[in-house]
Amino acid sequence: MKARHSLLLPLHAAAGLFALAFFPGVCTAEKFVYLGSQPDGIEVHVQVSPPVAVADGKRQGWFRTMLKKAQPINNEYGETRQYSEMLALNVADCAARTMGAAAMIYYDDKNAIVARFEIPPKELVLRKIKSNTLGDSMLGWLCAKPKPPPPIVKSPGTDSPFK
């Protein structure tokens, strides 16, 4: 059993690395719009496309945090690097008004990745969100009801009996 488990560990690690390597490619193609700023001037932007409903009823979407001045971050290897931007895949439980980050990717001022972290779904901690905060705006965007598609209205005379 131990030999089998030790063989699966590299596969799980490779799958995690693939997912993290894939996230930046998805996010660089994504467009973001301004959502709000914190009192210290840090800006938060949200993806233009709507959030995604995941299997357990939660909703998730990407947020981009833009710092005014580079800050230190310890990467996954324990090295201290400077970052000026961070992408976060936030997950929300709308009914409970809780939210947490499932993935975080940190970039330096040259847009190079300096750190990345992914939280396994079973280990993800969702925290209560206070009203009238930037977190409340983020939660509101994640939990907004999707707009229904516009109704299809046929113009008179467009139906043909010869189809």
Secondary structure, 3 states (H helix, E strand, C coil): CHHHHHHHHHHHHHHHHHHHHHHHHHHHHCCEEEEEECCCCCEEEEECCCCEECCCCCEEEEEEEEEEEEEEEECCCCCEEEEEEEEEEEEEECCCCEEEEEEEEEECCCCCEEEEEECCHHHCCCEECCCCCHHHHHHHHHHCCCCCCCCCCCCCCCCCCCC
